[in-house]
Amino acid sequence: MDDIDQSKVYFVCNTCSFVFQADPNFIPIKCPQCGSEDTVRT
């Protein structure tokens, strides 16, 4: 558990269902797979 970056949280893309980690301080959160901004925090 020590290797998890605490500043990053998991998001899921509503367009392609890709789950990824991102820093919630950066808005908007873009999906790294399809580039959509339609993402939600999990």
Rosetta blueprint (number, residue, H / E / L):
1 M L
2 D L
3 D L
4 I L
5 D L
6 Q L
7 S L
8 K L
9 V E
10 Y E
11 F E
12 V E
13 C E
14 N L
15 T L
16 C L
17 S L
18 F L
19 V E
20 F E
21 Q E
22 A E
23 D L
24 P L
25 N L
26 F L
27 I L
28 P L
29 I L
30 K L
31 C L
32 P L
33 Q L
34 C L
35 G L
36 S L
37 E L
38 D L
39 T E
40 V E
41 R E
42 T L
